[in-house]
Amino acid sequence: MSFDVGERSAGGVGGRVRRSYAALLLCGVGVAACLLSVNSASAGAFNFTPGDIVVSSSTYAGNAGTVTVGEALPGGGTATNDGSFPGVFLNANTDGTFGITSPINLTEINPGSGAVAGVLAVPTSDVVTSFSSKSELSLNLSQNGQVLSFIGYQAGVNQLDISNDNTPGAIDPNNPDTAGPTYRVVTSVAADGSISTTTTNAFSGDNGRAAIVGSNGLIYAAGNAGQTKKPPTSVVDSSGAQIITPGVSATPTTPGTQQAGVYNITQNGLPADKTSKDNNFRGVTIANNTLYVSKGSGGNGINGVYQVGAAGTLPTAATVNAALAAGTPTMTLLPGFPVVSAKNATDSSLYSFGMFFANADTLYVGDEGPQDLNTDPNAGLEKWSLIDGKWSLDYTLQAGLNLDQSYTVNGLGYDIATTGLRDITGQVNANGTVSLFGVGATFGTSPLDGDPGADPNAVFAITDNLAAMTLPANESFTTLVAPVLGVVNRGVSYTPVPEPGSLALLGTGVLGLMGLIRRRRRT
């Protein structure tokens, strides 16, 4: 595990400072040393403000020379377009796994004013994302609210086809993507901008989508794995919902991961299909100390929301292995969600992504729609209520999203449209309302696009009446972040809060520091 402070690009503040948390302990040896330590540490630190919103995004970093027309591509075929944006992503027409790695930014936004408080540029030496991979970079706060987590790749910027290559410890020799192997990286960011990373062999042959840190200190992650019809067991075992121990770096012989649960479509009485793809998950969350994942893509399994393990107990390797040995289900589709094979999905089916439990009986789900321009009654933000032990869809919030209506971004060269929502977050307010935020899902409306996943998209906000069970007439989304050329927005969350007793809670004033020293001396 490594710790560092990222780069903040706001108000003229820049640079990057690597430091040890031990430096903060200098505050116990005297005011001068304490002030020196705080000044040097805060020069490049990023201190999140509680109650603000964080949006994960990536900006395309390539140029014409990143890809050369005619060059062999790692996923097969030859390049038809050079590295210029956006035409570079038309190479997906010849290389089905085409993608280019890019840097990750975390933008802090005041949810009331919409003003940007700052941008934390995550060091590319730690982690990068695949620019055109729509389902990556979901954000989740830990159960204690102190760290914000996401998944990326241990790779450099402008590398090709990383998102579908093997991981070093789960090799599929038949994977057509020859870019790697490459570790996936779970990244957690604290309130002071310090970053911790953990490598894993999970999600070999595909991408990790989301991660969250539980109250037991374990990381729970969701994603997909495998590029072939019959991947080896090591690849199958790296798919779906995973348990990852933070700080334990993976090796080619140490997986660094364990399945948190396994679902099979036969559990709901449907014919067996490709089990590894039954576990092709999009989102992850923890509510009431229970782990949940969502599924909303692919032609196998059932789209919807799943409970992983027993209610009120987070799974561990021991409990999962014991349940599997006993033949006990380790994952179940939430009762009330439609039992419909994804093979038979229509425009009216569920395409579940992000989740937010407002309370034990109210669940919001981001639905990205079927990724076309046909009307989908469920695309947007679904609200579900638990009634007599079953979940029932109350309504779907869509007003203000302008679903399936074309919009333009200067310089893009083609039109795109919002089809629904992906990652979401929320907060219950004292007045009985819920503040909700969601990242727009998009689809290109021009044949030039081919929907390669690199469309500029928006981030939306809405306030819902928590008690409502029928669609309120006066609720409508507003745009928190507008689409920008060459930028993709992927995840949204509230900011992490400082650990109790941390300097971030005290500020850097002399009186606060003196108070800390006095308290330490008294104890």
C-alpha positions in Angstrom: 0.0 0.0 0.0 1.3 3.5 -0.8 0.2 6.9 0.5 0.6 10.2 -1.2 -1.0 13.5 -1.6 -2.4 14.3 -5.1 -2.2 17.5 -7.1 -4.8 20.2 -6.6 -5.4 22.5 -9.5 -7.6 25.3 -8.1 -7.0 28.9 -7.0 -3.4 28.7 -8.3 -2.4 25.8 -6.0 -0.4 23.1 -7.7 2.4 20.6 -7.2 2.5 17.3 -5.5 3.9 16.4 -2.1 4.7 12.9 -1.0 4.6 12.5 2.7 4.2 10.0 5.5 1.5 10.3 8.1 4.3 10.2 10.6 5.2 13.7 9.6 2.0 14.9 11.3 3.2 13.5 14.6 5.8 16.3 14.7 3.0 18.4 16.1 3.7 16.8 19.5 7.3 18.1 19.7 6.7 21.9 19.6 4.9 24.7 17.8 7.7 25.5 15.4 8.1 21.9 14.3 4.4 21.5 14.1 3.9 24.6 12.0 6.7 23.5 9.7 5.2 20.1 9.3 1.8 21.4 8.5 3.0 24.0 6.1 5.1 21.5 4.1 2.4 18.9 4.1 -0.4 21.3 3.1 1.5 22.8 0.2 0.1 20.2 -2.2 -2.6 18.7 0.0 -6.2 18.6 -1.1 -8.7 18.9 1.7 -12.2 18.0 0.8 -15.0 19.9 2.3 -17.7 17.8 4.0 -21.1 18.0 2.2 -19.6 18.7 -1.2 -20.0 16.5 -4.2 -17.1 14.7 -6.0 -17.2 13.7 -9.7 -14.7 11.3 -11.2 -13.7 12.1 -14.8 -11.0 11.6 -17.3 -9.7 13.9 -20.1 -8.3 12.4 -23.3 -4.5 12.8 -23.2 -3.6 11.4 -26.6 -2.8 13.1 -29.9 -2.5 12.2 -33.6 0.7 10.3 -32.8 -0.8 8.1 -30.1 -2.1 5.7 -32.8 -0.8 5.4 -36.3 -3.0 4.4 -39.2 -2.1 0.8 -40.2 -0.5 -0.2 -37.0 -1.4 -3.6 -35.5 -3.7 -3.2 -32.5 -3.4 -5.3 -29.4 -7.0 -6.5 -29.6 -6.7 -7.5 -33.3 -7.0 -5.8 -36.6 -5.1 -2.6 -37.7 -5.8 1.0 -37.0 -8.0 2.8 -39.4 -7.7 6.2 -37.5 -4.9 8.0 -35.9 -4.9 9.2 -32.3 -6.8 12.4 -32.9 -10.0 12.7 -30.8 -12.7 11.7 -31.3 -12.0 9.7 -34.5 -9.5 7.5 -32.7 -12.2 5.6 -31.0 -13.6 4.4 -34.4 -10.7 1.9 -34.2 -13.2 -0.1 -32.1 -14.8 -1.1 -35.4 -11.8 -3.3 -36.2 -10.5 -3.9 -32.6 -13.4 -4.9 -30.4 -11.4 -4.3 -27.2 -10.0 -0.9 -28.3 -9.4 1.7 -25.6 -6.7 4.2 -24.5 -5.7 4.8 -20.9 -6.0 8.3 -19.5 -5.6 10.2 -16.3 -8.2 10.4 -13.6 -9.5 13.6 -12.0 -11.7 14.1 -8.9 -13.6 17.3 -9.1 -15.1 18.8 -5.9 -18.3 20.7 -6.4 -20.5 22.7 -4.1 -23.9 21.1 -4.7 -25.8 24.3 -3.9 -24.0 26.8 -6.1 -22.5 24.3 -8.6 -19.1 26.1 -8.1 -16.0 24.0 -8.5 -14.0 23.9 -5.3 -10.9 22.2 -6.8 -9.7 19.3 -8.8 -7.6 16.5 -7.4 -5.4 15.1 -10.2 -4.8 11.5 -9.2 -1.2 10.6 -9.9 -0.9 8.5 -13.1 2.0 6.6 -11.5 -0.6 5.2 -9.1 -3.6 4.4 -11.4 -5.2 5.3 -14.8 -8.5 4.5 -16.4 -9.6 3.5 -19.9 -11.1 6.6 -21.4 -13.8 5.0 -23.5 -14.9 2.4 -20.9 -18.4 3.7 -19.8 -18.8 1.6 -16.7 -15.5 2.5 -14.9 -14.7 4.9 -12.1 -17.9 4.7 -10.1 -17.3 6.3 -6.7 -18.2 5.0 -3.3 -17.7 6.2 0.3 -16.5 3.7 2.8 -19.0 2.7 5.5 -17.4 5.2 7.9 -17.4 7.9 5.3 -13.7 8.5 5.6 -12.4 7.2 2.2 -13.6 7.4 -1.4 -12.8 4.4 -3.6 -12.7 3.5 -7.2 -10.9 1.0 -9.6 -8.5 1.5 -12.4 -5.3 0.0 -13.9 -1.6 -0.1 -13.1 -0.5 1.2 -16.4 0.8 4.4 -18.0 -1.2 7.0 -20.0 -2.0 6.4 -23.7 -1.6 2.7 -23.6 -3.9 0.7 -25.8 -6.5 -2.0 -25.0 -5.6 -2.3 -21.3 -9.2 -2.7 -20.1 -9.7 -6.1 -21.7 -6.3 -7.7 -21.2 -5.4 -10.4 -18.7 -4.3 -9.8 -15.1 -0.9 -11.3 -14.3 -2.4 -13.9 -11.9 -5.4 -15.0 -14.1 -4.1 -15.6 -17.6 -6.5 -16.7 -20.4 -4.1 -17.8 -23.2 -7.0 -17.4 -25.7 -7.7 -13.8 -24.8 -7.3 -11.9 -28.1 -6.2 -8.8 -26.2 -2.4 -9.0 -26.1 -1.8 -5.6 -24.4 -1.0 -6.9 -20.9 -1.0 -8.5 -18.5 -2.0 -5.6 -16.2 -3.1 -5.4 -12.6 -6.3 -3.7 -11.6 -5.9 -1.1 -8.9 -8.3 -0.3 -6.1 -7.7 3.3 -5.1 -8.9 5.0 -2.0 -8.8 8.7 -1.3 -9.0 10.2 2.2 -10.4 13.7 3.2 -6.9 15.2 3.1 -6.2 14.0 -0.4 -3.9 11.1 0.7 -4.2 8.1 -1.7 -3.8 4.4 -1.0 -3.7 1.8 -3.7 -4.0 -2.0 -3.7 -3.3 -4.1 -6.8 -5.4 -7.2 -7.6 -5.8 -9.9 -10.2 -9.6 -9.5 -10.2 -11.5 -8.8 -13.4 -9.0 -10.4 -15.7 -10.0 -9.9 -19.3 -12.5 -7.1 -18.5 -12.8 -4.2 -16.1 -13.6 -3.5 -12.5 -16.4 -1.0 -12.2 -16.8 -0.1 -8.5 -15.3 -0.6 -5.0 -16.2 0.2 -1.5 -14.4 -0.2 1.9 -16.5 -2.0 4.5 -16.6 -1.5 8.3 -14.4 -4.6 8.6 -11.6 -2.9 6.6 -12.1 -5.2 3.5 -12.6 -3.9 0.0 -15.7 -5.1 -1.9 -15.5 -4.7 -5.6 -17.8 -5.3 -8.6 -16.9 -5.9 -12.2 -16.7 -8.3 -15.1 -14.1 -10.8 -16.4 -13.3 -12.9 -19.4 -13.1 -12.3 -23.1 -13.5 -15.9 -24.4 -16.4 -18.4 -24.4 -14.7 -20.8 -22.0 -12.2 -18.9 -19.8 -10.0 -20.8 -17.3 -11.2 -21.1 -13.7 -8.8 -18.5 -12.5 -10.5 -15.9 -14.8 -14.0 -17.0 -13.9 -13.1 -16.7 -10.2 -11.9 -13.2 -10.8 -15.3 -12.0 -12.0 -18.4 -10.5 -10.3 -18.3 -9.5 -6.6 -14.9 -9.7 -5.1 -13.3 -9.3 -1.6 -9.9 -7.6 -1.7 -7.6 -7.1 1.3 -6.3 -3.5 1.3 -2.5 -3.1 1.2 -1.8 -6.7 0.1 -0.3 -6.4 -3.3 -1.1 -9.1 -5.8 1.5 -11.2 -7.6 1.2 -13.6 -10.5 0.9 -16.4 -7.9 -1.1 -14.4 -5.3 -4.5 -13.5 -6.6 -5.1 -10.7 -4.1 -8.9 -11.4 -4.4 -11.6 -13.8 -3.4 -15.2 -14.0 -4.7 -17.7 -12.4 -2.3 -20.5 -14.5 -3.6 -21.6 -16.3 -6.8 -24.9 -16.2 -8.5 -26.3 -18.7 -11.0 -29.5 -18.0 -13.0 -30.8 -21.4 -12.2 -31.4 -20.1 -8.6 -34.4 -18.3 -10.0 -35.7 -21.2 -12.1 -34.3 -20.2 -15.5 -32.1 -22.4 -17.7 -28.4 -22.3 -17.1 -26.2 -20.0 -19.2 -22.7 -18.6 -18.9 -22.2 -18.5 -15.2 -19.2 -16.1 -15.3 -21.4 -13.6 -17.1 -24.3 -14.1 -14.7 -21.9 -12.3 -12.4 -21.3 -9.3 -14.7 -21.9 -6.6 -12.2 -22.0 -2.8 -12.5 -22.4 -1.2 -9.1 -21.7 -1.9 -5.4 -23.0 -0.5 -2.2 -23.3 -1.3 1.5 -26.5 -0.6 3.5 -27.4 -1.8 7.0 -24.1 -3.7 7.0 -25.3 -5.7 4.0 -23.5 -5.9 0.6 -25.3 -5.3 -2.6 -24.3 -5.4 -6.3 -26.2 -4.5 -9.5 -26.3 -6.0 -13.0 -27.5 -4.1 -16.0 -25.6 -5.3 -19.1 -24.7 -8.3 -21.1 -26.8 -11.1 -22.6 -26.6 -13.5 -19.6 -28.0 -13.6 -16.1 -30.8 -11.3 -14.8 -30.6 -7.5 -14.6 -31.4 -6.0 -11.2 -30.0 -5.7 -7.7 -28.5 -8.5 -5.7 -27.9 -9.1 -2.0 -24.5 -10.7 -1.3 -24.3 -12.9 1.7 -26.5 -12.8 4.8 -28.4 -9.6 5.7 -26.5 -7.5 8.3 -23.2 -9.4 7.8 -20.5 -8.5 5.4 -19.0 -11.6 3.6 -15.5 -12.8 4.3 -13.5 -15.4 2.6 -14.3 -17.8 5.5 -18.1 -17.3 5.3 -18.2 -17.5 1.5 -16.1 -20.7 1.3 -18.2 -22.3 4.1 -21.5 -21.4 2.3 -20.2 -22.7 -1.0 -19.0 -26.0 0.6 -22.5 -26.4 2.1 -24.3 -25.6 -1.1 -25.9 -22.5 0.4 -26.6 -19.6 -2.0 -24.1 -16.8 -1.5 -26.0 -14.2 -3.6 -29.7 -13.7 -4.3 -31.7 -11.4 -6.6 -33.7 -9.0 -4.4 -37.3 -10.3 -4.1 -39.7 -8.2 -6.3 -37.1 -7.5 -9.0 -38.3 -9.1 -12.4 -37.0 -12.6 -13.0 -36.3 -12.1 -16.7 -33.3 -13.4 -18.6 -31.1 -10.7 -20.0 -31.2 -12.6 -23.3 -34.8 -11.4 -23.6 -34.1 -7.8 -22.5 -36.2 -5.1 -24.3 -36.4 -1.4 -24.1 -38.7 -1.8 -21.1 -36.2 -4.0 -19.1 -34.1 -2.9 -16.2 -30.5 -1.7 -16.9 -29.4 -1.3 -13.3 -26.2 0.6 -12.3 -25.7 2.8 -9.2 -27.6 2.3 -6.0 -28.5 4.4 -3.0 -30.5 3.2 0.0 -32.3 6.2 1.6 -33.4 3.9 4.4 -34.1 0.2 4.9 -37.3 0.4 2.9 -36.4 2.8 0.1 -33.9 2.2 -2.7 -32.9 4.4 -5.6 -31.3 2.8 -8.7 -29.7 4.5 -11.6 -30.9 2.9 -14.9 -28.8 3.6 -18.0 -31.4 2.4 -20.4 -30.7 0.0 -23.3 -28.2 2.3 -25.0 -30.3 3.2 -27.9 -32.7 6.0 -28.8 -35.9 4.1 -28.1 -38.2 5.1 -25.3 -37.5 3.3 -22.0 -39.9 3.8 -19.2 -37.4 2.8 -16.6 -34.3 4.8 -17.8 -33.3 7.5 -15.3 -33.6 7.2 -11.5 -35.8 4.5 -10.2 -37.3 4.6 -6.8 -38.2 1.2 -5.1 -40.1 0.5 -1.9 -39.9 -2.6 0.3 -43.5 -3.7 0.9 -44.4 -7.0 2.7 -40.9 -8.4 2.0 -40.8 -7.5 -1.7 -39.4 -4.6 -3.6 -41.8 -2.6 -5.7 -40.9 0.0 -8.3 -42.8 3.2 -7.3 -41.7 5.5 -10.2 -38.8 6.6 -12.3 -37.6 10.2 -12.3 -36.9 11.3 -15.8 -38.0 15.0 -16.2 -35.1 17.3 -17.0 -32.8 14.5 -18.3 -34.1 15.1 -21.9 -33.8 11.4 -22.6 -33.0 10.4 -26.2 -32.9 14.0 -27.4 -29.8 14.9 -29.3 -27.4 17.5 -28.1 -24.2 18.9 -29.5 -20.7 19.6 -28.0 -18.6 22.1 -30.0 -15.8 20.3 -31.8 -17.2 16.8 -31.4 -18.5 16.4 -34.9 -21.6 14.3 -34.1 -24.7 14.4 -31.9 -25.2 12.5 -28.8 -28.1 11.9 -26.4 -28.6 11.0 -22.7 -30.2 7.6 -22.4 -30.4 7.3 -18.6 -28.1 7.4 -15.5 -25.2 5.3 -14.3 -23.4 6.0 -11.0 -25.6 7.8 -8.4 -25.3 9.1 -4.9 -27.7 10.6 -2.4 -28.3 12.1 1.0 -31.5 12.2 3.2 -32.2 15.7 4.4 -33.9 16.7 7.7 -36.9 18.1 5.9 -37.9 14.7 4.5 -36.4 15.2 1.1 -33.5 13.3 -0.6 -30.8 15.1 -2.5 -29.7 12.8 -5.5 -27.0 13.1 -8.1 -26.4 10.9 -11.2 -24.0 10.6 -14.1 -25.6 10.6 -17.5 -25.4 7.6 -19.8 -25.0 8.5 -23.5 -25.5 7.1 -26.9 -24.1 8.6 -30.2 -26.8 9.6 -32.6 -24.6 9.8 -35.7 -23.3 6.8 -37.8 -19.9 8.5 -37.4 -19.9 7.6 -33.7 -20.7 3.9 -33.5 -21.1 4.6 -29.7 -17.5 3.9 -28.8 -18.1 5.1 -25.2 -16.1 8.4 -25.4 -19.1 10.7 -25.6 -19.0 13.9 -23.4 -21.7 13.5 -20.8 -23.4 15.5 -18.0 -23.9 15.1 -14.3 -27.4 15.7 -13.0 -29.1 16.7 -9.6 -32.6 16.3 -8.3 -34.4 16.5 -5.0 -37.1 13.9 -4.3 -39.8 13.6 -1.6 -38.7 10.6 0.4 -42.3 9.7 1.4 -43.7 9.9 -2.1 -44.8 6.6 -3.7 -46.2 8.1 -6.8 -44.4 10.3 -9.3 -44.3 13.9 -8.0 -45.4 16.4 -10.6 -42.9 19.2 -9.7 -39.6 17.3 -9.5 -37.1 17.8 -12.3 -33.3 17.2 -12.9 -31.0 20.1 -13.2 -27.5 19.9 -14.8 -24.7 20.1 -12.2 -21.9 19.4 -14.7 -22.3 20.1 -18.4 -20.7 18.0 -21.2 -17.2 19.1 -22.2 -15.3 18.1 -25.3 -12.7 15.4 -24.6 -13.9 14.7 -21.1 -16.0 11.8 -19.8 -17.7 11.9 -16.4 -17.9 8.5 -14.7 -18.7 8.5 -10.9 -20.3 10.7 -8.3 -20.2 10.7 -4.5 -20.3 12.9 -1.5 -16.9 13.9 -0.1 -15.0 11.8 2.4 -14.9 13.2 6.0 -11.7 13.4 8.1 -10.9 10.8 10.7 -11.9 11.8 14.2 -9.1 13.7 15.9 -7.3 14.4 12.6 -5.7 17.8 11.9 -8.2 18.4 9.1 -10.8 18.8 11.8 -8.7 21.2 13.8 -7.5 23.4 11.0 -3.9 24.7 10.8 -4.3 27.7 13.1 -1.9 28.0 16.0 -4.6 27.9 18.6 -5.9 24.6 17.2 -2.4 23.1 17.1 -1.6 24.3 20.6 -4.9 22.8 21.8 -3.8 19.5 20.3 -0.4 19.6 22.0 -2.0 20.4 25.4 -4.4 17.5 25.1 -1.6 15.1 24.2 0.5 16.3 27.1 -2.4 15.9 29.5 -2.8 12.3 28.4 
